[in-house]
Amino acid sequence: MRNFAFFVATLLALAGLARADYQPVAEPVADNVWAIVGPLGQRSPDNDGLNASFAFVVADQGVILIDSGASRKGAEKLAAAIRKVTPKRVRWVVNTGSQDHRWLGNDYFAEQGADVLALRRTAATQAQYAEQHMLGLQKLLGARLDGTQPTPAMRTSAGDRASLTLGGETLELIATDAHFPGDAMVWLPRQRVAVTGDLVFVDRLLGVLPMSSVKNGQRAFHALAALQPARIVPGHGRVCGLAQAQRETGDYYEFLAGTIGKAAQDMEPMAATLARHADLAQFSHLENYAGLHKANMNRAFTEFEAP
């Protein structure tokens, strides 16, 4: 019996060693612009919270990283992927948002000498949610979260829009306030690339959180479309063009605002409205549809029925 127990324990240990440890890989997007596309599933110890998409620009004087990952170990993985592209060090980190995977790697890069930049409103929301994010990640990542120190962006810009020139490259930070209050997107005018943070989801359904705003998301997506980007690095999913982003995110915002929101404003019963639109073939192919669609409609209805 002891031999059998030892055999089972050995198999379990070997299975743990054999588990897939996600290693991010950079892919080219445009001139000097690269993307790192994370897995579509949940944060896990294997991916160190990197279940999102990130971008970086290889500028004359160093690397500009857009979003820093959800943990110190995740930040180390991003840094390793960048080193496979260029020997230049990360000199600037630009945060698009306040959800964990956008900024909890800041401390690692700051220790390496990088400046961390964001809109002032983004940094304020990071500080507001830091404790909540750390508690949530502890449940998901366990010991893989060790060493992570919440460090909101230190160099901030007031207002809804800021133009930054870093290492010879110009970036524009544009507030979206969609997924989290204070969220923003990055526009690279020379390359006509938009790095949207959690405004745009492709390949998976966007999530409407208790602090999200469908109204702001719809407005911000219209502003994104007006820029006519050649390429988009979304918050989640593959690098895409505007047409795919419109189909999988923009049209969903239009549905939530124009159909669910209008029903709320017309004082239709919530339960009947949600039941009527429970099955949307247009979006049902997207990852996480089954788990998110009903809650998204519920939160959109609540936002639009508020006075």
N, C-alpha and C positions, 0 to 999 in steps of 0.2 A: 504493500500500500504506500509505503514511504517512497519507493522508487517511482510509482505512478504519479504521485504528487510532485515529485521533483521533475519528472518528464513534462507534466503540464506547465509547471512554473517556467521551465526552460523555453517551451514553445511560446508562452506569453511574452517572455523577455525578448525573444528573437523577433516576434511580431512587432513589438514596440520599437526595436532597432530598425526594422525594415519599413516603418511607416514613411510615407512621402513627406519630405521636408521641403516646402515650397521655396524655390529660389527665383526671385524676380529676374527678368531678362528685359533689356531695353530694346526698343524697335524704333527705327527712324520715322519721323513724321514729316518734316520739312527741313529747310536749311538750318542746321545747328539745333534742331528741336527733336527731342526723343520722348517716347512714352514708355511707361511701365504699366502694363495691364495686369491687374491682380485677378484672382479667382472670383467667381460670381457668388459663391456660397458664404457661409457665416464665418466670422472671425474664429480662429482656432489656434492652438499651440503650434500646429504645423506651419501656418502662414503668418504667425506673429501679428495678426490684425491687419495684414496687407490685402484685405478683400476689397480693393478699390483701385482706381487708375490714377497714375501720377505722371508728371512730366518734368523734363529739365531742358535747359538751354545751355549749350556750350558756348559761352561768350569769350571775348578776347582775354579778359582778365580773370576768368574762373567760371565755375558752373553756377547757374541759377536753378535751384530746385523748387518746384512748385508742389508743396505739401510734403510732410516729413514722416508720415506713417503713424501707427497707433501705439508704438512702444519703442523702447531703446533698441531692442533686438531687431524690430522691423526697420528702424532707421539704419542700423548696421547693414541689413540686407540691401536697402536702397543704395547705400554708399558703395557696396560691393558691385552692384549692377552698373553704377555710374563709372567705376574704375575700369570696367571692361570696355568702356567706350572712349574714355579720355583720362590722361594722368592729371588733368587739372583738378584742383580741389573745389569743393562746394564752398563758395564765398558768400552766397546769399540763399536764404530760404524764404519763399513767399507763401504765406498761408491763405488759402481761399476760404477756409471755414473753421467751424468750431466743433464739428464732430470729431471723435477721437482720432480717426485715421488721417485727419488733415493736419494735426499739430502736435501730438504727444511725442513725436520724435525730435521736436525742436531742441530739447536740452542736449541731445547727442551732438547735433551739428553745431550748436553754440559752443560746446566744449572744444570743437575742432576749429573754432575761430570764425564761424559764419555769423553774419548779421541776419536776424529774423524779422521779416517785415509783414505787415498786414494793414488793413483798414483799422482805425481805432475801435470801431464798433465790433469788429471781428475779435480783436484781442479782449475786449470787455466780456464778450460772450464766452470765450475760452475760459477766462477766470471764473465766470459764473458756473460753468458746468464741469469744471475740473474734477471735483470730488466725486460727482455722480459718474463720470466716465471711468475714473479709476476703479470705483467699486464694481461697475459692470464688467470691466475688462478683467478684473481679478477672477471673476467667476468663469470667464471664457478662456483666458490664457494661463491662469494659475501662476506657477513659478516663472513662466516665460515673460511675465510682466516685471520681474525684479529689475531694479536699476532705473526704471522709468520715472522721471521727475516732471510733472506738469509745468511747462514754462511757456506762458502766453507770449505772443510776439512782442518784441521790445521796441522796435522802431515802427511807429504807427503814423498813419495819415488820417486827418479828419475828413469828414464829408462822405459823399456817396461815390466819389471817383477820385483816383489818384494816378498820375503818370510818373513812372519810375524809370530812370536810366541807370542801368547796372552793367558794368563791364562792356559798354558800347552797345548794349541792346536796350530797346525801349519796350516797356510793358505798361499796360493800363489795367488798373484794378477797378472793377465796376461792381458796385453792390447789387446783390440779388435778393437777399433776405428771404429765401425760399425754404430750403430744408431746415436751416437753423437761422435765428435772427443774427444779423451781422455777416452772413455768408456773402461771398463775392465770386466773380469769375475773372480770369486773366485773359486779356486780349493782346496778341502779338501782331501789331499792324504790319510790320515788314513781311512776315511770313503768312499773314492772314490766317493765323491759327488761334482758336479759342480753347482755353483750358478752363472748363466750366465748373470745376468742383461739383458739389452735389446738386446743381441745378439740373443736369442732364444725366439720365440713365439710359443705356442701350443694352440689349441682350437680357436685361432683367427689368422688372417693373419698378418704377420709382416708389419710394416709401413716403407716405405723408405721416409725419410724427406728430405728437401732441403740440410741439412747438413750431411745426411747419406752417407755411402760409401758401395755400393754393393761389390766392389772389396775386401775391407777390411772384410766385413761380410763373404764372401765366404772363404777367407783365415783363418779367426778366427774360422769359423765352422769346417774347416779341422783340425785345432789345437785342438779344443774341442773333435772331434771324435777320434783323436790319443790318447787322455788320457783314452779312454774307460771307461767313468764314469758308475758306477752302477746305480746311480740316478741323475736326473737333476732337479734343481729348476729353471724354466725358468723365463724370465722377465715378461711374462704374461702367464697365464694358469696354468693347473694342474701340479703337480710333475709328472715326466715321466721318461721313459728310453730313451736310445740313439736312439732306432728305431723310436719312435714317433717323437722325435726332428728332426731326419733326414727326415722323411716323410713330416713334416709340416713346417720346416724351412730350413734345409739343402738342400732339393730338390728344394725349391723355390729359394734359392740363386743360385743354379746351373742353373735353368731356366733363371733367370734374367741375369746372367753373360754369360752362354753358348748359349742362344738363342737370347735374346734381345741385350745383349752386342755385340755378334758376328755380328748381323744384323747392328748395329751402326758402327762397325769397317769395315764392308763390304760396307758401305755407301748406305744401302738400305733406302728407304723413311720411315721416322718415322711413318707417319699416316698409311701406309699400314701394317707395321710391327705390330703396336699396334692393328689394326683391326683384323689381322690374329690370334692373340693370346688373343682376348678379353674374350673368354670363355674357362676356363681351369677346367674341371671336377675334376681334381686331387686336386684342392685347393678350389673349390667353396663352399664346406661345411663349411669352416672356417668363424667364426664371422668377420664382417667388410670387407669381400671379395668384395662385390658390391661397397663399397665406396672407397676402397684403391687400388685395383688391377691395374686399368688403370694409376693412378698417379704413382704407383710404377714402372710400365714399362716405363713411360715417363722419370722419373728421372734416371732410370738405363740406358736408351738409351743415355741420355744427358751426363752421366758420362763417358760412354765408347766411345762416339764420340769425346770427348775432346782430344786434342793432348797431 
